[in-house]
Amino acid sequence: MGTLLALASAVCYGLSDFVGGLVSRRAPFAAVALIGQGGGLLLALLLTPILSSGAVTPPPEVCRPRAGGPRRA
């Protein structure tokens, strides 16, 4: 799964870089960058619930000191 996600990420990066270069010839670069970042954020927000494997929780070693539990030396 990790390899497929890495490949998809590389394809998306290359495609956005190419298309961004083409579009920035006709439009101001700030507008192109803002629209590109907004599109990436929207895509990430849409795909996160689909591709996530559950809640991300820190390991107990991180939570224990903050919760007041005994610390290991």
Secondary structure, DSSP 8 states (H G I E B T S, - for coil): -HHHHHHHHHHHHHHHHHHHHHHTTTS-HHHHHHHHHHHHHHHHHHHHHHH--S-----HHHHHHHHT-----
